Structures are given as C-alpha cells and as structure tokens.
Amino acid sequence: MISGFIALGLGILGIILPLLPTTPLLLLASFCFVRGSERFERWFKGTKIYQRHLDSFVRERAMTLKQKLTILLLADVMIALPFILIDSFFVRIILLLVIFYKYYYFFSKIKTVRTTRMVTK
C-alpha cells in the first residue's frame, strides 16, 4: 500500500513536471493497490487521475502520442547514461536493441489515440 501511495504521488507530480513519466507511475500505483487492498483499488479506479491517464490504456491498450513519446524519451535518457558510461561494445549493442524493441512495441502493439477518453460513472 505504501508503494502504491508513493507511486501515486510521483505520478501526480508527473502530471505537473514533464520530466516524470505519469502513466508508468500510475500503472505501478494501480498494481500496488490491486495487490494491497480491494477497497483502495476501487477508490483509485474511481479517481479522475486514473480515468484521465490510465483507463484507455488498461481497457483498450491505447495511449496518446504525447504519452508514448514522454515514456519513450525518458527511457532513452536513462538508457543513454549506461551507453555513454560503459565501454563495452556488447553492452552497447544490447542497449540499442532494447531501444529499437521498445519503439517497435509502443508503435505496433499499443494503439495511438488522439485524446484520452474520460469515462464517467
């Protein structure tokens, strides 16, 4: 539960700060709430944050182009650090393969939608 609230807090910060990836952090919060408590899971899925940022991904495996690019570019920055710091040709090839695969996966397996659909209950 504590991990869920930490991820939720960071996800909310990600809405304001473009450096933090909102969607993955909220997915982590959702996972933690599902594992921790049915009551918190229902509460979290009823929030506007969940509905605005995760509902379309969870239901339809769809994200906006902005969401995809934010996640991918932040991951690229994090992968660039070991790419620059590690002087191993083999490791660099693996990191490049990871980058290519994540772009392939995001653009071929996850639908791109114009806007996130909000569900009202």
MODELLER restraints for C-alpha pairs under 7 A, 6 or more apart:
rsr = mdl.restraints
at = mdl.atoms
rsr.add(forms.Gaussian(group=physical.xy_distance, feature=features.Distance(at['CA:1:A'], at['CA:32:A']), mean=6.19, stdev=0.5))
rsr.add(forms.Gaussian(group=physical.xy_distance, feature=features.Distance(at['CA:1:A'], at['CA:33:A']), mean=6.09, stdev=0.5))
rsr.add(forms.Gaussian(group=physical.xy_distance, feature=features.Distance(at['CA:1:A'], at['CA:36:A']), mean=5.46, stdev=0.5))
rsr.add(forms.Gaussian(group=physical.xy_distance, feature=features.Distance(at['CA:3:A'], at['CA:32:A']), mean=6.50, stdev=0.5))
rsr.add(forms.Gaussian(group=physical.xy_distance, feature=features.Distance(at['CA:4:A'], at['CA:28:A']), mean=6.90, stdev=0.5))
rsr.add(forms.Gaussian(group=physical.xy_distance, feature=features.Distance(at['CA:4:A'], at['CA:29:A']), mean=4.14, stdev=0.5))
rsr.add(forms.Gaussian(group=physical.xy_distance, feature=features.Distance(at['CA:4:A'], at['CA:30:A']), mean=6.94, stdev=0.5))
rsr.add(forms.Gaussian(group=physical.xy_distance, feature=features.Distance(at['CA:4:A'], at['CA:32:A']), mean=4.78, stdev=0.5))
rsr.add(forms.Gaussian(group=physical.xy_distance, feature=features.Distance(at['CA:4:A'], at['CA:33:A']), mean=5.77, stdev=0.5))
rsr.add(forms.Gaussian(group=physical.xy_distance, feature=features.Distance(at['CA:5:A'], at['CA:29:A']), mean=6.63, stdev=0.5))
rsr.add(forms.Gaussian(group=physical.xy_distance, feature=features.Distance(at['CA:7:A'], at['CA:25:A']), mean=5.30, stdev=0.5))
rsr.add(forms.Gaussian(group=physical.xy_distance, feature=features.Distance(at['CA:7:A'], at['CA:26:A']), mean=6.40, stdev=0.5))
rsr.add(forms.Gaussian(group=physical.xy_distance, feature=features.Distance(at['CA:7:A'], at['CA:28:A']), mean=6.28, stdev=0.5))
rsr.add(forms.Gaussian(group=physical.xy_distance, feature=features.Distance(at['CA:7:A'], at['CA:29:A']), mean=5.04, stdev=0.5))
rsr.add(forms.Gaussian(group=physical.xy_distance, feature=features.Distance(at['CA:8:A'], at['CA:25:A']), mean=6.64, stdev=0.5))
rsr.add(forms.Gaussian(group=physical.xy_distance, feature=features.Distance(at['CA:8:A'], at['CA:26:A']), mean=5.71, stdev=0.5))
rsr.add(forms.Gaussian(group=physical.xy_distance, feature=features.Distance(at['CA:8:A'], at['CA:29:A']), mean=5.35, stdev=0.5))
rsr.add(forms.Gaussian(group=physical.xy_distance, feature=features.Distance(at['CA:10:A'], at['CA:25:A']), mean=6.70, stdev=0.5))
rsr.add(forms.Gaussian(group=physical.xy_distance, feature=features.Distance(at['CA:11:A'], at['CA:22:A']), mean=4.56, stdev=0.5))
rsr.add(forms.Gaussian(group=physical.xy_distance, feature=features.Distance(at['CA:11:A'], at['CA:25:A']), mean=4.97, stdev=0.5))
rsr.add(forms.Gaussian(group=physical.xy_distance, feature=features.Distance(at['CA:11:A'], at['CA:26:A']), mean=5.40, stdev=0.5))
rsr.add(forms.Gaussian(group=physical.xy_distance, feature=features.Distance(at['CA:12:A'], at['CA:22:A']), mean=6.91, stdev=0.5))
rsr.add(forms.Gaussian(group=physical.xy_distance, feature=features.Distance(at['CA:14:A'], at['CA:20:A']), mean=4.40, stdev=0.5))
rsr.add(forms.Gaussian(group=physical.xy_distance, feature=features.Distance(at['CA:14:A'], at['CA:21:A']), mean=5.57, stdev=0.5))
rsr.add(forms.Gaussian(group=physical.xy_distance, feature=features.Distance(at['CA:14:A'], at['CA:22:A']), mean=4.65, stdev=0.5))
rsr.add(forms.Gaussian(group=physical.xy_distance, feature=features.Distance(at['CA:15:A'], at['CA:22:A']), mean=5.92, stdev=0.5))
rsr.add(forms.Gaussian(group=physical.xy_distance, feature=features.Distance(at['CA:21:A'], at['CA:70:A']), mean=6.51, stdev=0.5))
rsr.add(forms.Gaussian(group=physical.xy_distance, feature=features.Distance(at['CA:21:A'], at['CA:71:A']), mean=5.76, stdev=0.5))
rsr.add(forms.Gaussian(group=physical.xy_distance, feature=features.Distance(at['CA:23:A'], at['CA:53:A']), mean=6.21, stdev=0.5))
rsr.add(forms.Gaussian(group=physical.xy_distance, feature=features.Distance(at['CA:23:A'], at['CA:54:A']), mean=6.54, stdev=0.5))
rsr.add(forms.Gaussian(group=physical.xy_distance, feature=features.Distance(at['CA:30:A'], at['CA:41:A']), mean=6.85, stdev=0.5))
rsr.add(forms.Gaussian(group=physical.xy_distance, feature=features.Distance(at['CA:33:A'], at['CA:40:A']), mean=5.73, stdev=0.5))
rsr.add(forms.Gaussian(group=physical.xy_distance, feature=features.Distance(at['CA:33:A'], at['CA:41:A']), mean=4.98, stdev=0.5))
rsr.add(forms.Gaussian(group=physical.xy_distance, feature=features.Distance(at['CA:34:A'], at['CA:41:A']), mean=5.22, stdev=0.5))
rsr.add(forms.Gaussian(group=physical.xy_distance, feature=features.Distance(at['CA:44:A'], at['CA:50:A']), mean=6.58, stdev=0.5))
rsr.add(forms.Gaussian(group=physical.xy_distance, feature=features.Distance(at['CA:45:A'], at['CA:51:A']), mean=6.94, stdev=0.5))
rsr.add(forms.Gaussian(group=physical.xy_distance, feature=features.Distance(at['CA:51:A'], at['CA:118:A']), mean=5.70, stdev=0.5))
rsr.add(forms.Gaussian(group=physical.xy_distance, feature=features.Distance(at['CA:51:A'], at['CA:119:A']), mean=6.22, stdev=0.5))
rsr.add(forms.Gaussian(group=physical.xy_distance, feature=features.Distance(at['CA:52:A'], at['CA:116:A']), mean=6.27, stdev=0.5))
rsr.add(forms.Gaussian(group=physical.xy_distance, feature=features.Distance(at['CA:52:A'], at['CA:117:A']), mean=6.92, stdev=0.5))
rsr.add(forms.Gaussian(group=physical.xy_distance, feature=features.Distance(at['CA:52:A'], at['CA:118:A']), mean=5.57, stdev=0.5))
rsr.add(forms.Gaussian(group=physical.xy_distance, feature=features.Distance(at['CA:56:A'], at['CA:62:A']), mean=5.73, stdev=0.5))
rsr.add(forms.Gaussian(group=physical.xy_distance, feature=features.Distance(at['CA:56:A'], at['CA:63:A']), mean=6.91, stdev=0.5))
rsr.add(forms.Gaussian(group=physical.xy_distance, feature=features.Distance(at['CA:56:A'], at['CA:116:A']), mean=6.45, stdev=0.5))
rsr.add(forms.Gaussian(group=physical.xy_distance, feature=features.Distance(at['CA:56:A'], at['CA:117:A']), mean=6.39, stdev=0.5))
rsr.add(forms.Gaussian(group=physical.xy_distance, feature=features.Distance(at['CA:57:A'], at['CA:63:A']), mean=5.77, stdev=0.5))
rsr.add(forms.Gaussian(group=physical.xy_distance, feature=features.Distance(at['CA:61:A'], at['CA:110:A']), mean=5.43, stdev=0.5))
rsr.add(forms.Gaussian(group=physical.xy_distance, feature=features.Distance(at['CA:61:A'], at['CA:111:A']), mean=6.27, stdev=0.5))
rsr.add(forms.Gaussian(group=physical.xy_distance, feature=features.Distance(at['CA:62:A'], at['CA:110:A']), mean=5.38, stdev=0.5))
rsr.add(forms.Gaussian(group=physical.xy_distance, feature=features.Distance(at['CA:62:A'], at['CA:111:A']), mean=4.40, stdev=0.5))
rsr.add(forms.Gaussian(group=physical.xy_distance, feature=features.Distance(at['CA:62:A'], at['CA:112:A']), mean=5.61, stdev=0.5))
rsr.add(forms.Gaussian(group=physical.xy_distance, feature=features.Distance(at['CA:62:A'], at['CA:113:A']), mean=6.30, stdev=0.5))
rsr.add(forms.Gaussian(group=physical.xy_distance, feature=features.Distance(at['CA:63:A'], at['CA:110:A']), mean=6.98, stdev=0.5))
rsr.add(forms.Gaussian(group=physical.xy_distance, feature=features.Distance(at['CA:63:A'], at['CA:111:A']), mean=6.34, stdev=0.5))
rsr.add(forms.Gaussian(group=physical.xy_distance, feature=features.Distance(at['CA:63:A'], at['CA:112:A']), mean=5.25, stdev=0.5))
rsr.add(forms.Gaussian(group=physical.xy_distance, feature=features.Distance(at['CA:63:A'], at['CA:113:A']), mean=5.82, stdev=0.5))
rsr.add(forms.Gaussian(group=physical.xy_distance, feature=features.Distance(at['CA:64:A'], at['CA:112:A']), mean=5.35, stdev=0.5))
rsr.add(forms.Gaussian(group=physical.xy_distance, feature=features.Distance(at['CA:64:A'], at['CA:113:A']), mean=4.95, stdev=0.5))
rsr.add(forms.Gaussian(group=physical.xy_distance, feature=features.Distance(at['CA:64:A'], at['CA:114:A']), mean=5.73, stdev=0.5))
rsr.add(forms.Gaussian(group=physical.xy_distance, feature=features.Distance(at['CA:64:A'], at['CA:115:A']), mean=5.91, stdev=0.5))
rsr.add(forms.Gaussian(group=physical.xy_distance, feature=features.Distance(at['CA:64:A'], at['CA:116:A']), mean=6.57, stdev=0.5))
rsr.add(forms.Gaussian(group=physical.xy_distance, feature=features.Distance(at['CA:65:A'], at['CA:112:A']), mean=5.98, stdev=0.5))
rsr.add(forms.Gaussian(group=physical.xy_distance, feature=features.Distance(at['CA:68:A'], at['CA:106:A']), mean=6.94, stdev=0.5))
rsr.add(forms.Gaussian(group=physical.xy_distance, feature=features.Distance(at['CA:79:A'], at['CA:95:A']), mean=6.88, stdev=0.5))
rsr.add(forms.Gaussian(group=physical.xy_distance, feature=features.Distance(at['CA:83:A'], at['CA:92:A']), mean=5.65, stdev=0.5))
rsr.add(forms.Gaussian(group=physical.xy_distance, feature=features.Distance(at['CA:83:A'], at['CA:95:A']), mean=6.95, stdev=0.5))
